[in-house]
Amino acid sequence: MNNGWPEKVVERLQAYADRTEVQLGEAANKFKEFLNKEFAVTEPMDEDEYYLVEWAEMFVIETRNLGTSQGSRRETKTYVGLFVGLDDNIADLRKNQRERAVTLFRNNSEKAINDKVIGIVSAKEGMWHINGEPTQEKVDGSNLPWFGLEVDDRIIALLNQNENNKGKPIAPSSKVRNLYIIGNDANSFQNEIKTFRIQLTGDLMTQEYEIGRPVKCQVIEPSKTDFDTVYTNRDFSKTMEYNNDFVNEEDKNMLRPERFLVNDTMHDVFCDLSELVETYDQKKLPNYNGTGHYGPLIVTRALVSRLNREPSDSEWDQTGRSFRMNVTSLALQSKYDKNSDQSEITVWVPGRVHDDTHPFEYKDEYGEWKPYAERTPVIIFGRLKLRPYKDDMVPSITAFGVYVPPRTARPGAVGGDTSLDQFGGN
């Protein structure tokens, strides 16, 4: 199929078609949509060939580097609710596949190449080649191509193992991070409210998401039913609307985070601070390897009893540091002696959660972030854990999000004048 497209444009559209498993004609139609939306080009055949080739390159590069491009945006559905947390962990979904392929290559490179698990990457005449065959990727100085991976002083590429695309290069890593929302799709929200993981990729992983604020967003539902993970197009953050117009006027008051998040008649995520041990026993989940358990995701309300804004070194944290605060409640102190270690719960705030959310701040009436002090009520979303301590099992929480109702926040101390001018003189 050419249909008047310049040959170099067709080459790039074919690359797009191969990667997205569509026909070349469909790729051309999506390219036309891309041109119209991004550059207001309605008659591409009237344009200079130079610009068509440049635009085609942009179209394909967007698809490869940033996930699905505007031209191939996957169908989405409106989800509503409240963002409650951002996972600290950035996971690489391709880690196991990459490690297996690299191990096979090191142990038996001939088999790895013949079985189309690994391709040898080389540069020739300004273009990158895989197993001697040219790709569409130009050599750019010392930068590796998007599919390149250095192993033992050689450049290799992982090859797709799916039958339809077997032998084609794939990126060596596929990193994702989970954003949590308590809600549902707009049609089901009134009847069933659950916790969903929104899987973020690329730049979406480091953008700011406001915890505890009603929101509408566009997500891609999974093919499996009863699956709690939904996915995103690369324009996900642009589709977010922070508002509460997805409920009736009389219900908007109940959607306020200090009411909604702690309402156990609306969802099953909330548990009282004094019942964390019982909640763990009731809701613990089996480990993926079949041995042992791990804790559920919960929401709880507490008052801050101790707060440390200085980080501690942590070998378990991907950033190498974490933060700590202790919380309590009247019910917890009534259950245990207030001088007992069990009358406080330790909350660990991972370094990345600290950096990307505002766990130690609240937003005032002017929309400014301000520090809060001890005895401030907080609403915490995170992973519940248990550990043995003396003769008891003691709970703790790894926080993914902390919401502070501004009306009940106790303002914390802020820094004074640190300039030399405060001492007078010159």
C-alpha positions in Angstrom: 0.0 0.0 0.0 1.4 3.4 -1.0 -1.7 5.5 -1.8 0.6 8.5 -2.6 2.6 8.5 0.6 6.3 9.0 0.2 8.3 5.8 0.5 10.1 7.0 3.7 6.7 7.7 5.3 5.5 4.2 4.4 8.6 2.7 6.0 7.8 4.4 9.3 4.1 3.6 9.1 5.0 0.0 8.5 7.2 0.0 11.6 4.2 1.5 13.6 1.9 -1.2 12.1 4.3 -4.0 13.1 4.7 -2.7 16.7 1.0 -2.2 17.3 -0.2 -5.3 15.3 -2.5 -3.4 12.9 -2.7 -3.3 9.1 -0.7 -0.7 7.3 -3.9 1.1 6.1 -5.1 1.5 9.7 -1.7 2.8 10.7 -2.0 5.4 7.9 -5.5 6.5 9.2 -4.1 6.9 12.7 -1.3 8.9 11.3 -3.8 11.2 9.6 -5.6 11.6 12.9 -2.3 12.4 14.6 -1.5 15.1 11.9 -4.9 16.7 12.3 -4.8 16.8 16.1 -1.2 17.8 16.6 -0.5 20.0 13.6 -3.9 20.9 12.1 -2.9 19.2 8.9 -6.1 18.0 7.1 -4.6 17.4 3.6 -1.3 15.6 4.2 -0.7 14.9 0.5 -0.5 18.7 -0.1 2.4 19.0 2.4 6.1 18.9 1.6 7.6 15.4 1.7 10.3 16.6 4.2 7.7 17.5 6.8 5.7 14.4 6.2 8.7 12.3 6.9 9.5 14.3 10.1 6.0 14.0 11.3 5.9 10.2 10.6 9.1 9.9 12.6 7.5 11.7 15.5 4.4 9.5 15.3 6.4 6.3 15.6 8.9 7.6 18.2 6.0 8.7 20.4 4.5 5.3 20.2 7.8 3.6 21.2 9.1 5.8 23.9 6.0 7.1 25.6 3.7 4.2 25.4 0.6 4.4 23.2 0.7 7.6 21.1 -2.1 10.0 20.5 -2.7 8.3 17.2 -3.3 4.9 18.8 -5.0 5.9 22.0 -6.6 2.9 23.6 -10.3 3.1 24.6 -10.8 4.3 28.1 -13.6 4.4 30.7 -14.3 7.2 33.3 -13.4 6.2 36.8 -14.4 8.4 39.8 -13.5 8.5 43.5 -10.6 9.7 45.6 -6.9 9.2 45.0 -5.6 7.8 48.3 -2.0 6.8 47.7 1.0 6.4 45.5 3.1 3.3 45.8 6.7 3.9 46.7 7.9 0.9 44.6 8.7 1.3 40.9 8.5 -2.3 39.5 10.1 -3.6 36.3 7.6 -6.0 34.7 10.3 -7.2 32.3 12.9 -8.0 34.9 12.4 -11.8 35.0 12.2 -12.1 31.2 15.4 -10.0 30.8 17.3 -11.9 33.4 16.4 -15.3 31.9 17.3 -14.1 28.4 20.7 -12.7 29.6 21.5 -15.9 31.5 20.7 -18.0 28.4 22.9 -15.6 26.3 25.8 -16.0 28.7 25.5 -19.7 28.9 24.8 -20.5 25.3 24.8 -17.5 23.0 24.3 -19.5 19.9 21.0 -21.0 21.2 19.8 -17.6 22.5 20.3 -16.1 19.0 18.9 -19.1 17.0 15.8 -19.3 19.2 15.3 -15.6 18.7 15.5 -14.8 22.3 18.4 -12.4 21.9 19.6 -10.3 18.9 23.1 -8.9 18.4 23.0 -5.2 17.9 25.5 -3.4 15.8 25.9 -0.1 14.0 26.5 0.2 10.3 26.3 3.1 7.9 24.6 5.3 10.5 21.8 2.8 11.3 21.3 0.3 14.0 21.2 -3.4 12.9 19.9 -6.5 14.7 21.6 -9.7 13.7 22.8 -8.0 10.6 19.4 -6.7 9.5 18.8 -2.9 9.5 16.3 -1.3 11.7 14.7 2.2 11.3 16.8 3.5 14.2 19.6 6.0 13.4 22.8 6.0 15.4 22.9 9.0 17.7 26.4 9.5 19.0 27.2 7.1 21.9 23.5 6.7 22.9 22.1 3.2 22.7 19.0 2.6 20.7 15.7 2.2 22.7 16.0 -1.6 22.5 19.8 -1.7 23.2 21.2 -3.5 26.3 24.9 -3.8 27.2 26.0 -7.2 28.4 29.6 -8.1 28.9 30.9 -5.4 26.5 28.4 -6.4 23.8 25.1 -4.7 22.8 22.1 -7.0 22.6 18.4 -6.7 22.2 15.6 -8.7 23.9 13.3 -10.2 21.2 9.6 -10.5 21.4 8.4 -14.1 22.2 4.7 -13.5 21.2 3.8 -15.5 18.1 2.6 -12.6 16.1 5.7 -10.5 16.7 8.3 -13.1 17.5 11.8 -11.9 16.9 11.1 -8.2 16.9 12.9 -6.0 19.5 11.3 -4.9 22.7 12.5 -2.5 25.3 14.8 -4.1 27.9 12.6 -2.8 30.8 9.0 -2.0 31.4 8.7 0.1 34.6 5.4 0.8 36.3 4.2 2.4 39.5 0.7 2.1 41.1 -1.5 5.0 42.0 -4.4 4.0 44.3 -8.0 5.2 44.0 -11.0 4.3 46.1 -13.9 4.5 43.8 -15.2 2.7 40.6 -16.3 3.4 37.1 -18.8 6.2 36.9 -21.7 3.9 36.3 -20.9 1.6 39.3 -19.8 4.1 41.9 -23.2 4.5 43.5 -23.5 0.8 44.0 -20.0 -0.5 44.7 -16.9 1.2 45.9 -13.5 -0.6 45.8 -9.8 0.0 45.8 -8.1 0.0 42.3 -4.5 0.2 41.3 -3.9 2.6 38.4 -0.8 1.4 36.7 1.4 4.4 35.7 4.3 4.4 33.2 6.9 6.8 31.9 6.5 10.4 33.1 3.2 9.7 34.7 5.1 7.9 37.6 6.6 11.2 38.8 3.7 13.6 38.3 1.8 15.0 41.3 -1.5 13.5 42.3 -3.4 15.1 45.1 -4.3 12.7 47.9 -7.9 12.8 49.3 -9.5 15.0 46.6 -12.5 13.8 44.5 -11.4 13.1 41.0 -12.5 11.9 37.6 -10.0 10.2 35.3 -9.8 8.0 32.2 -8.4 4.5 32.6 -8.2 1.3 30.5 -10.0 -1.6 32.0 -8.4 -5.0 32.1 -9.7 -7.9 30.0 -10.1 -10.0 33.1 -13.1 -9.4 35.3 -12.7 -8.9 39.1 -9.2 -7.6 38.4 -8.2 -4.6 40.6 -5.6 -3.1 38.2 -6.5 -0.6 35.5 -4.1 0.9 33.0 -3.4 4.3 31.4 -2.8 6.1 28.2 0.1 8.5 28.1 -2.3 11.5 28.4 -3.8 10.1 31.7 -2.8 13.2 33.8 -4.4 15.5 31.2 -7.7 13.6 31.6 -7.9 14.1 35.3 -10.6 16.5 36.6 -10.6 17.3 40.3 -14.3 17.8 41.1 -17.2 16.1 42.8 -19.8 16.5 40.1 -20.2 12.7 39.7 -22.6 12.5 42.7 -25.8 14.3 43.4 -25.8 17.7 45.2 -27.1 16.2 48.4 -24.3 13.5 48.5 -21.4 15.9 47.9 -21.0 16.5 51.7 -20.5 12.7 52.2 -17.8 12.8 49.5 -15.5 15.0 51.6 -12.4 12.9 52.4 -12.7 13.2 56.2 -16.2 11.6 55.8 -15.8 9.4 52.8 -12.5 7.7 53.6 -13.5 6.7 57.2 -17.1 5.6 56.3 -17.1 1.8 56.6 -20.6 1.6 55.2 -19.5 2.9 51.9 -16.4 0.7 51.4 -14.5 -2.0 53.3 -11.0 -0.3 53.3 -11.4 1.6 56.6 -10.5 0.0 59.9 -10.2 1.5 63.4 -6.7 2.1 64.7 -7.4 -0.1 67.7 -8.4 -3.1 65.5 -5.3 -3.4 63.3 -4.3 -6.8 64.5 -7.8 -8.2 64.1 -8.0 -6.6 60.6 -4.7 -8.2 59.6 -5.9 -11.6 60.6 -9.2 -11.2 58.7 -7.8 -9.7 55.5 -4.2 -11.0 55.2 -3.3 -12.2 51.7 -1.3 -15.3 50.7 2.2 -14.6 49.3 2.6 -15.3 45.6 5.0 -18.2 46.3 2.4 -19.9 48.5 4.3 -19.5 51.8 3.2 -17.0 54.4 1.1 -13.9 54.1 1.3 -10.2 53.6 -1.0 -7.4 54.9 -3.9 -5.7 53.3 -4.3 -2.2 52.1 -6.2 -0.1 54.7 -7.4 3.3 55.6 -7.3 4.4 59.2 -7.7 7.6 61.2 -5.4 8.7 64.0 -3.8 11.6 65.8 -0.1 12.2 65.4 1.8 11.6 68.7 5.3 11.8 67.4 6.6 13.2 64.1 10.1 13.1 62.7 10.7 15.0 59.4 14.3 13.9 59.2 15.0 10.8 57.2 16.5 7.6 58.4 18.7 5.3 56.3 16.9 2.3 55.0 18.3 -0.6 53.0 14.7 -1.7 52.1 13.7 1.6 50.5 14.5 2.2 46.8 15.6 5.7 47.6 17.7 4.5 50.6 15.8 6.5 53.2 12.5 6.6 54.9 10.6 8.7 57.4 8.7 7.8 60.6 5.8 9.1 62.6 3.8 7.6 65.5 0.1 7.8 65.8 -2.5 7.0 68.4 -6.2 7.3 69.2 -8.4 7.4 72.3 -9.7 3.9 71.5 -6.1 2.6 71.2 -5.1 4.2 74.5 -8.2 2.8 76.1 -7.3 -0.7 74.9 -3.8 -0.5 76.1 -2.2 1.5 78.9 -1.2 4.9 77.5 2.4 4.2 78.7 2.5 0.9 76.8 4.4 0.7 73.6 1.3 -0.7 72.0 -0.6 2.5 72.6 1.2 4.0 69.6 1.4 2.7 66.0 4.5 3.3 63.9 3.9 4.7 60.4 6.7 4.4 57.9 6.7 6.9 55.1 8.9 5.7 52.2 11.3 8.2 50.6 9.6 8.3 47.3 6.1 8.8 48.9 7.7 11.6 50.9 9.1 13.2 47.8 6.0 12.9 45.5 3.2 13.5 47.9 2.8 15.8 51.0 2.6 13.4 54.0 3.7 16.0 56.5 1.7 18.9 55.2 -1.8 20.0 54.7 -3.3 22.4 52.2 -4.7 25.6 53.8 -7.6 27.7 52.7 -5.4 29.5 50.2 -4.2 26.3 48.5 -0.8 26.6 50.1 1.0 23.5 51.6 1.8 24.1 55.3 3.4 21.8 57.9 1.3 20.4 60.7 2.2 19.7 64.3 1.7 16.7 66.6 -1.9 16.0 67.8 -3.1 16.7 64.3 -5.8 14.2 63.1 -4.6 12.4 59.9 -6.1 9.8 57.6 -3.6 7.2 56.4 -3.8 4.8 53.5 -1.1 2.1 53.3 -0.1 -1.5 53.8 -0.8 -3.0 57.2 2.0 -5.2 58.6 2.6 -7.2 61.7 5.8 -8.1 63.5 6.5 -10.0 66.7 7.4 -7.9 69.8 8.0 -9.7 73.1 4.9 -11.9 73.4 2.6 -10.0 71.1 2.2 -9.2 67.4 2.6 -5.4 66.9 1.1 -3.7 63.8 2.7 -1.0 61.7 1.7 0.8 58.5 3.7 1.6 55.4 2.0 4.8 54.2 1.3 5.4 50.6 -0.8 8.5 51.3 -1.6 10.8 54.2 -4.5 13.2 54.1 -4.9 15.9 56.7 -8.3 17.7 57.0 -7.3 21.3 57.0 -10.0 22.5 59.5 -8.5 20.3 62.3 -4.8 20.6 61.4 -2.6 22.1 64.1 -0.1 24.4 62.2 3.5 23.3 62.6 6.4 25.5 63.2 8.0 27.1 60.1 11.5 28.4 59.7 12.3 31.9 60.8 14.6 34.5 59.3 17.8 32.7 58.4 19.5 35.7 56.7 22.5 37.6 58.2 20.4 40.8 58.1 18.6 39.7 61.3 21.8 40.5 63.3 22.0 44.1 62.1 25.0 45.9 60.6 26.3 45.3 57.2 
